[in-house]
Amino acid sequence: MFFAHDAFEYKQKGTVTLKFFSSIYEKIFSHLAAARFIEDLTIASEKEKEVLFKMAKLGEEADIKEIKTPNVSVHLKRLVEKNLVVRIDRGRYKFYHPLFREFLVKII
């Protein structure tokens, strides 16, 4: 929703081309980060943030065994309750949105 709205805000007339979209992607991403992801991160405790950052480094999905943090299962359970990560299988987790991971990677 943000992307479409912002793209049309930046492009008053004409067609939104891939070239144009690529040129404004960072501006739109910054807007999205300010509007959503920063707020999402504030609800996580310091230990939960540590888990999020480690997950972000691992990729789109992470196995609980790959996240080297004490009490990782407790932190992941809380992150699921806060809707920041999703349990996709036994011991496997992913972010609620791929752009949230992208945001985390940018601020690490």
N, C-alpha and C positions, 0 to 999 in steps of 0.2 A: 504494500500500500504506500509506504513512504517513497519507494523508488518511483512508482508511477506518478505520484503527486509532485514530487520534486523535479522529475524529468520534465513534466509539462510546465512547471513554474519557470525552469531555466530556459525552456524552448517555447517562447510565446507563439511563434508561427512556424509552419512547415512540419516536416516529418522528423520524428525522433529516430535518428539512424544509430547504428552500432558505433560508428565513429564519434558521434556526438555524445552518446551515453557513456562511452569509455572516457571521454574527456571530463565528464562531470561526476563519474563514479565516486571518487574520493570525497567530494563535497557532500554527496548524498549519504555516503557511508558515515561521515562525520556527524551529519544531522541525525541519522539513525542511532549512532552510538550515544550521542548526547541525550536523545529522547528516550531511549530504552535500555541500552546495555549498561551504561554507568549506574543507572538505578538498580538494575538486576544485580550487579556486582555488590552493591552496598548491603544487600540483605544476607550476603554470605559472611560467615565468620572468617577470621584469619586462617584457620586450619582448612576451612572449606575452600577458601580462595587458593590456598596452596594446592589442593586437589584439582581444582579447576585449571590452574596454570599447568600442572603436570599433565593433565588430560589433553589440554590444548597442544602441548608439544608432541603428544603421541599420535595425534591425527583425529579423524572424524569420530572414531570409536575407540574405546579403551577397555582392556580387560583389567579387572580388579588386581590381578597379580602384577600388572605392569606399573601400577601406581604405588610407588615406594613411599608410603606415608603411614605412620602409626595410626591405628584405628580407622583405616580407610573405609571400611564397610559402614561404620557409624556416620562418617562424614558424607559418604555417597547417599545413604538413606536420607539424611537431612537435605541434601541437594535435590534429591528426587521430590521430597515433600515441598520444597521451595520452587519446584518446576524449573530448575536450572539445568538439570540433566534428566535423561530418560533411561530407565532400565530396559534394555532390548532383549536380554536373554540372561540366563544365570551367569552372574559375574561379568556381564558386558553392559557398558553404558555409552551413551552419546549425549551431545549437547541438545538442548531443546530446539536450537536452530543453528544451522551451519555458520551463519553470520555472527552469532555470539562467539563461536570458536575463533573466527577470523579477528574479531575485536580483541579477544584475549591474547592471541598471538601478537597482535600489533603493540600491546602494552607491556608485554613481558620484557 
